[in-house]
Amino acid sequence: MSPDRADVAVVGGGVVGSCVAYLLARAGVAVAVLDPAPGKGASAGNAGLVVPSYTVPMSNPDALAVGLRSLLGKTPGMLARPLSARTLVWLARFVLASRPGRAWRDTRVLHEMAETSRRCYDQLQSEVDFPLRDTGFLHLVRDRRVWAAELRTARRLATIGVHSDALAPGELAALEPGLANGFIGAIRYPGDASLDPERTTRAFAEAAVRHGAVFHTERVVGVRTAAGRIDAVETTGRSVAARAFVLAAGADSAAVGRLFGVRLPVEPAYGWSLTLPTQGLLLHHAVQFADEHVVVNSGPDRIRLTGGMEFGGPASAAPRAEAIAMLRAVAEAAIPAIRDIADAGVAWRAARPMTPTGLPIIRPVGDNVVAATGHGPLGVTLAPATGRIVTDLLTRKGSPFRLS
């Protein structure tokens, strides 16, 4: 393939864009990927979970209530810098989408996609070099009101096939001896898994290259049209002609979409994480401290603490010191071994691509343009299913899912 010509140009080299590129290239499609820093956005520092259990859309009444309490300072986890008019409009659409009933209808779609991805991850391990650990996912609870909400969610998820176990304190202690006391119970979702998101993104990119894909570390600044149809993208260093284009630019998708003449209701919502070095696993499961909305993924040589959501503010802003301190305080209270880690760790902040409904946008948005964005906190979970949908769309096989 010529370096400036492809069958498909994928704008975005995060976990979704790299997986799309890999599956397209494996299907015999000549692919070019355009991203100034592939895999260095939200794909680098997130929790690294593959969680079919976590597929209730963010736009639901419970999440809306948590967000409002956070903005009022009643609960941690959500921050807001000065908001633009566009963000305020997006938030209004989010509120409208958070009505009872709608979220549970869309949960079925997201869960079906997530289960497909989970199976794909198992299959792809024979072809792509990344470690997938069958850790399951524990939701740990201290407050009785939170416990009641977790039980309600687990019961509703059971109606669409999500298996879970409710654990008493003694059962939890036997399962995870590295946890402190004080939890009144836990919900365990055994079908979930965890991985290293940055390594997995890189592995998809390397596998795509082995199948002939070309990565250009340049930013897209415009498009070229011919006969009313987009036929090339202009980058800071070259022009790349293609027959079709995939918009997988994550939190930058709205801006990239405008270059293509497409309106994508994707808003950046910043999350943050703290990664600490360890000598071995501190926990056997991935865990969520449900009271504080902090997620922890313990790997063989490091533990990652993630949480929070922030609207507004510049993309280049550093994570807030108080937000990082909160992550560590929550983790130290629950996992005593962390108190002995003297290393300050690596703090990180990047944007998740959020849609008002919580559903990703994976569909044609132009004559030869397909969007694959808006995955929110589920980019890692949904990447293989998204790659399959896009590959099917561009190879004329149609999509197995119904997505609005």
C-alpha positions as CSV (number, residue, x, y, z in Angstrom):
1,M,0.0,0.0,0.0
2,S,1.3,3.4,-0.9
3,P,1.8,5.5,2.3
4,D,-0.6,8.2,1.0
5,R,-3.4,5.9,-0.2
6,A,-5.6,3.3,1.5
7,D,-8.9,1.6,1.2
8,V,-9.9,2.9,4.6
9,A,-8.5,5.8,6.6
10,V,-9.1,5.5,10.4
11,V,-8.9,8.8,12.3
12,G,-7.9,7.8,15.8
13,G,-5.4,5.2,17.1
14,G,-6.8,4.5,20.6
15,V,-8.0,1.1,21.7
16,V,-11.1,1.4,19.5
17,G,-9.3,2.8,16.4
18,S,-6.5,0.3,16.7
19,C,-8.9,-2.6,17.1
20,V,-10.9,-1.4,14.1
21,A,-7.7,-1.1,12.1
22,Y,-6.6,-4.6,13.1
23,L,-9.9,-6.3,12.2
24,L,-10.2,-4.4,8.9
25,A,-6.6,-5.3,8.0
26,R,-7.1,-8.9,8.9
27,A,-10.1,-8.9,6.5
28,G,-7.8,-7.9,3.7
29,V,-8.6,-4.1,3.7
30,A,-5.7,-1.7,3.1
31,V,-5.8,0.6,6.2
32,A,-4.2,3.9,7.2
33,V,-4.5,5.1,10.8
34,L,-4.0,8.8,11.6
35,D,-3.3,9.9,15.1
36,P,-0.5,12.2,16.5
37,A,-0.2,10.1,19.6
38,P,-1.7,6.6,19.1
39,G,-2.9,5.0,22.3
40,K,-1.9,7.9,24.6
41,G,-5.3,9.3,25.3
42,A,-8.0,7.7,27.4
43,S,-6.7,4.3,26.3
44,A,-3.5,4.7,28.3
45,G,-4.5,5.3,31.9
46,N,-8.0,3.8,32.3
47,A,-8.9,1.0,34.6
48,G,-8.4,-1.7,32.0
49,L,-11.6,-3.6,32.5
50,V,-13.7,-5.8,30.2
51,V,-17.0,-5.6,32.1
52,P,-20.3,-6.9,30.5
53,S,-21.7,-6.3,34.0
54,Y,-21.1,-2.6,33.8
55,T,-23.3,-1.8,30.8
56,V,-26.1,0.3,32.3
57,P,-25.8,3.5,30.3
58,M,-24.4,6.5,32.2
59,S,-27.6,8.4,31.4
60,N,-29.8,6.8,34.1
61,P,-31.7,8.1,37.1
62,D,-29.2,6.8,39.6
63,A,-26.2,8.3,37.8
64,L,-28.0,11.6,37.4
65,A,-28.7,11.7,41.1
66,V,-25.0,10.9,42.0
67,G,-23.9,13.6,39.6
68,L,-26.1,16.2,41.1
69,R,-25.0,15.3,44.6
70,S,-21.3,15.5,43.5
71,L,-21.8,18.9,41.9
72,L,-23.4,20.1,45.2
73,G,-20.4,18.8,47.1
74,K,-22.4,16.0,48.8
75,T,-20.5,13.1,47.3
76,P,-17.0,12.8,45.7
77,G,-16.2,11.9,42.1
78,M,-17.6,14.6,39.8
79,L,-16.1,18.0,39.2
80,A,-17.0,20.8,36.9
81,R,-14.8,23.6,35.7
82,P,-16.4,26.6,33.9
83,L,-18.7,25.1,31.3
84,S,-19.1,26.1,27.7
85,A,-22.5,26.7,26.1
86,R,-22.0,23.5,24.1
87,T,-21.3,21.5,27.2
88,L,-24.4,22.9,28.9
89,V,-26.5,21.9,25.9
90,W,-25.0,18.4,26.1
91,L,-25.7,18.1,29.8
92,A,-29.3,19.1,29.2
93,R,-29.6,16.3,26.6
94,F,-28.0,13.9,29.2
95,V,-30.7,14.9,31.7
96,L,-33.5,14.3,29.2
97,A,-32.0,10.9,28.3
98,S,-31.8,9.8,32.0
99,R,-35.5,9.1,32.3
100,P,-36.7,5.8,33.9
101,G,-37.1,2.9,31.5
102,R,-34.9,4.1,28.6
103,A,-31.6,3.2,30.3
104,W,-32.7,-0.4,30.9
105,R,-33.8,-0.8,27.3
106,D,-30.4,0.3,26.1
107,T,-28.6,-1.9,28.7
108,R,-29.6,-4.9,26.6
109,V,-27.8,-3.5,23.5
110,L,-24.6,-2.6,25.4
111,H,-24.6,-5.9,27.2
112,E,-24.9,-7.8,24.0
113,M,-22.0,-5.8,22.5
114,A,-20.0,-6.3,25.7
115,E,-20.5,-10.1,25.7
116,T,-19.5,-10.2,22.0
117,S,-16.3,-8.3,23.0
118,R,-15.6,-10.6,25.9
119,R,-15.7,-13.6,23.6
120,C,-13.7,-11.8,21.0
121,Y,-11.0,-11.0,23.5
122,D,-10.7,-14.7,24.3
123,Q,-10.4,-15.6,20.6
124,L,-8.0,-12.7,19.8
125,Q,-5.5,-13.9,22.5
126,S,-4.2,-16.5,20.0
127,E,-3.5,-13.8,17.5
128,V,-2.7,-10.7,19.5
129,D,-0.2,-10.5,22.4
130,F,-2.0,-9.1,25.4
131,P,-2.7,-10.5,28.9
132,L,-6.3,-11.0,29.7
133,R,-7.0,-12.0,33.3
134,D,-10.3,-13.6,34.4
135,T,-10.5,-11.5,37.6
136,G,-14.2,-11.0,37.9
137,F,-15.4,-7.6,39.3
138,L,-16.3,-7.0,42.9
139,H,-18.5,-4.1,44.0
140,L,-17.6,-3.4,47.6
141,V,-20.1,-1.5,49.8
142,R,-20.1,0.1,53.3
143,D,-23.3,2.1,53.3
144,R,-26.7,0.3,53.5
145,R,-28.4,2.6,51.0
146,V,-25.7,1.9,48.5
147,W,-26.0,-1.8,49.2
148,A,-29.7,-1.7,48.5
149,A,-29.0,0.1,45.2
150,E,-26.3,-2.5,44.2
151,L,-28.7,-5.4,44.9
152,R,-31.4,-3.8,42.8
153,T,-29.0,-3.3,39.9
154,A,-27.8,-6.9,40.2
155,R,-31.3,-8.3,40.2
156,R,-32.2,-6.3,37.1
157,L,-29.0,-7.3,35.3
158,A,-29.9,-10.9,36.0
159,T,-32.9,-10.5,33.8
160,I,-30.6,-10.1,30.8
161,G,-28.3,-12.9,31.7
162,V,-25.6,-11.2,33.9
163,H,-24.7,-13.6,36.7
164,S,-23.7,-12.2,40.1
165,D,-23.2,-13.4,43.7
166,A,-24.0,-11.4,46.8
167,L,-21.2,-11.9,49.4
168,A,-21.5,-11.5,53.1
169,P,-18.5,-9.9,55.0
170,G,-17.1,-13.3,55.9
171,E,-17.3,-14.6,52.4
172,L,-15.6,-11.5,51.1
173,A,-12.8,-11.8,53.6
174,A,-12.1,-15.4,52.5
175,L,-12.1,-14.4,48.8
176,E,-10.0,-11.2,49.2
177,P,-7.8,-11.4,52.4
178,G,-6.0,-8.3,51.3
179,L,-9.0,-6.1,52.0
180,A,-9.6,-4.3,55.3
181,N,-12.7,-4.9,57.4
182,G,-15.7,-2.6,57.3
183,F,-17.6,-3.7,54.2
184,I,-21.2,-4.8,54.8
185,G,-21.1,-6.9,51.6
186,A,-20.1,-7.2,48.0
187,I,-21.6,-8.1,44.6
188,R,-19.3,-10.3,42.6
189,Y,-19.6,-10.4,38.8
190,P,-17.5,-13.5,37.8
191,G,-17.8,-13.0,34.0
192,D,-15.7,-9.8,33.9
193,A,-12.0,-9.6,33.2
194,S,-9.1,-7.1,33.3
195,L,-6.1,-6.3,31.2
196,D,-3.4,-3.6,30.7
197,P,-5.1,-1.1,28.4
198,E,-2.0,0.6,27.1
199,R,-0.3,-2.7,26.3
200,T,-3.5,-4.0,24.7
201,T,-3.9,-1.0,22.5
202,R,-0.3,-1.3,21.4
203,A,-0.8,-5.0,20.7
204,F,-3.8,-4.3,18.4
205,A,-1.8,-1.6,16.6
206,E,1.2,-3.9,16.1
207,A,-1.1,-6.7,14.9
208,A,-2.7,-4.3,12.4
209,V,0.7,-3.4,11.1
210,R,1.6,-7.0,10.7
211,H,-1.5,-7.3,8.4
212,G,-0.4,-4.3,6.4
213,A,-1.9,-1.3,8.1
214,V,0.1,1.9,8.2
215,F,0.1,4.3,11.1
216,H,0.8,8.1,10.5
217,T,1.5,10.0,13.7
218,E,0.0,13.2,12.3
219,R,-3.0,15.3,13.2
220,V,-5.9,15.6,10.7
221,V,-6.5,19.2,9.8
222,G,-8.9,19.0,6.9
223,V,-10.5,16.9,4.2
224,R,-10.5,17.0,0.4
225,T,-13.7,16.4,-1.6
226,A,-14.3,15.4,-5.2
227,A,-17.7,15.3,-6.9
228,G,-19.3,16.0,-3.6
229,R,-17.6,13.1,-1.8
230,I,-14.7,13.0,0.6
231,D,-11.8,11.4,-1.1
232,A,-8.8,12.3,1.2
233,V,-7.8,13.7,4.6
234,E,-5.2,16.3,5.0
235,T,-2.8,16.0,7.9
236,T,0.0,18.2,9.2
237,G,2.4,16.3,7.0
238,R,0.6,14.6,4.1
239,S,-2.6,13.9,2.2
240,V,-4.1,10.4,2.6
241,A,-6.6,9.3,0.0
242,A,-9.1,6.6,0.8
243,R,-12.4,5.1,-0.4
244,A,-13.9,5.2,3.1
245,F,-13.2,6.9,6.5
246,V,-13.7,5.9,10.1
247,L,-14.0,8.5,12.8
248,A,-12.7,6.9,15.9
249,A,-11.1,10.0,17.5
250,G,-12.5,9.5,21.0
251,A,-13.0,12.7,22.9
252,D,-11.8,14.7,19.9
253,S,-14.6,13.2,17.7
254,A,-16.8,16.3,17.7
255,A,-14.0,18.4,16.4
256,V,-12.9,15.8,13.8
257,G,-16.5,15.3,12.8
258,R,-16.8,19.1,12.0
259,L,-14.0,18.7,9.5
260,F,-16.0,16.0,7.8
261,G,-19.2,18.1,8.0
262,V,-20.7,15.7,10.6
263,R,-22.2,16.7,13.9
264,L,-21.3,14.1,16.6
265,P,-22.8,14.7,20.1
266,V,-19.6,13.6,21.9
267,E,-18.4,15.6,24.9
268,P,-15.1,15.1,26.7
269,A,-15.5,14.0,30.3
270,Y,-12.2,13.8,32.1
271,G,-11.2,10.9,34.3
272,W,-8.1,10.4,36.4
273,S,-6.0,7.6,37.7
274,L,-3.0,6.9,40.0
275,T,-0.7,3.9,39.2
276,L,1.5,2.6,42.0
277,P,4.3,0.0,41.7
278,T,3.8,-3.3,43.6
279,Q,5.6,-6.6,44.1
280,G,2.9,-9.0,43.1
281,L,-0.9,-8.9,43.2
282,L,-2.5,-7.1,46.1
283,L,-6.0,-8.3,45.1
284,H,-7.3,-11.2,43.0
285,H,-10.3,-9.3,41.7
286,A,-10.8,-6.0,40.0
287,V,-12.8,-4.0,42.5
288,Q,-15.1,-1.0,42.7
289,F,-15.6,0.9,46.0
290,A,-19.2,1.6,45.3
291,D,-19.6,4.3,48.0
292,E,-16.8,6.4,46.5
293,H,-17.0,5.3,42.9
294,V,-13.3,4.4,42.8
295,V,-12.2,1.4,40.7
296,V,-9.0,-0.6,41.4
297,N,-7.2,-3.0,39.1
298,S,-4.3,-4.9,40.7
299,G,-1.8,-6.3,38.3
300,P,1.4,-8.4,38.8
301,D,3.7,-5.4,39.2
302,R,1.4,-2.4,39.7
303,I,-2.0,-1.3,41.0
304,R,-4.1,1.3,39.2
305,L,-6.7,3.4,41.1
306,T,-9.2,5.2,38.9
307,G,-12.3,7.4,39.4
308,G,-14.0,10.6,38.8
309,M,-15.5,12.6,36.0
310,E,-14.9,16.2,35.2
311,F,-16.6,18.3,32.6
312,G,-15.0,21.5,31.3
313,G,-11.4,22.7,31.5
314,P,-8.5,22.4,29.0
315,A,-7.5,19.0,27.7
316,S,-3.9,19.7,28.8
317,A,-4.7,20.3,32.4
318,A,-2.9,18.2,35.0
319,P,-5.1,16.0,37.3
320,R,-6.1,17.9,40.4
321,A,-4.0,17.1,43.4
322,E,-7.0,16.7,45.7
323,A,-8.6,14.2,43.3
324,I,-5.5,12.1,43.2
325,A,-5.2,12.3,47.0
326,M,-8.7,11.1,47.3
327,L,-8.0,8.0,45.2
328,R,-5.1,7.1,47.3
329,A,-6.9,7.8,50.6
330,V,-9.8,5.5,49.6
331,A,-7.4,2.8,48.5
332,E,-5.3,2.9,51.6
333,A,-8.3,2.7,53.8
334,A,-9.5,-0.4,52.0
335,I,-6.2,-2.1,51.0
336,P,-3.7,-1.9,53.9
337,A,-0.7,-3.0,51.8
338,I,-0.9,0.3,49.8
339,R,0.0,2.2,53.0
340,D,3.5,0.7,52.7
341,I,4.1,2.0,49.1
342,A,6.4,5.0,49.5
343,D,6.4,5.7,45.7
344,A,4.1,8.7,44.8
345,G,3.1,6.8,41.7
346,V,2.1,8.2,38.3
347,A,-1.0,10.5,38.1
348,W,-2.9,10.7,34.9
349,R,-5.9,12.6,33.4
350,A,-7.6,12.2,30.0
351,A,-11.0,12.5,28.4
352,R,-13.6,9.8,27.8
353,P,-15.9,10.4,24.8
354,M,-19.4,10.7,26.2
355,T,-22.7,10.7,24.4
356,P,-25.9,12.1,26.0
357,T,-27.6,8.7,25.9
358,G,-24.6,6.6,27.0
359,L,-24.8,4.6,23.7
360,P,-21.8,4.7,21.4
361,I,-22.2,6.0,17.9
362,I,-21.3,3.2,15.5
363,R,-23.0,3.8,12.1
364,P,-22.6,5.5,8.7
365,V,-22.7,9.3,9.1
366,G,-21.9,10.1,5.5
367,D,-21.7,8.6,2.0
368,N,-18.4,7.0,2.8
369,V,-17.8,7.9,6.5
370,V,-18.5,5.7,9.5
371,A,-18.4,6.9,13.1
372,A,-17.0,4.6,15.8
373,T,-17.0,6.8,18.9
374,G,-18.8,7.8,22.1
375,H,-18.0,4.7,24.2
376,G,-17.7,6.7,27.4
377,P,-16.0,4.5,30.1
378,L,-16.5,1.3,28.0
379,G,-13.9,1.8,25.3
380,V,-11.9,-1.2,26.3
381,T,-15.0,-3.3,26.9
382,L,-16.6,-2.5,23.6
383,A,-13.5,-2.2,21.3
384,P,-13.7,-5.7,19.6
385,A,-17.4,-5.5,19.1
386,T,-17.0,-2.1,17.6
387,G,-14.3,-3.4,15.3
388,R,-16.5,-6.2,14.2
389,I,-19.4,-3.8,13.4
390,V,-17.3,-1.4,11.4
391,T,-15.6,-4.2,9.5
392,D,-19.0,-5.7,8.7
393,L,-20.3,-2.3,7.6
394,L,-17.3,-1.6,5.3
395,T,-17.2,-5.0,3.8
396,R,-20.9,-4.9,3.0
397,K,-21.9,-7.6,5.5
398,G,-24.2,-5.4,7.6
399,S,-24.1,-5.1,11.3
400,P,-25.4,-7.7,13.8
401,F,-26.5,-5.0,16.3
402,R,-29.2,-2.4,16.3
403,L,-27.7,1.0,17.4
404,S,-29.5,4.3,17.4
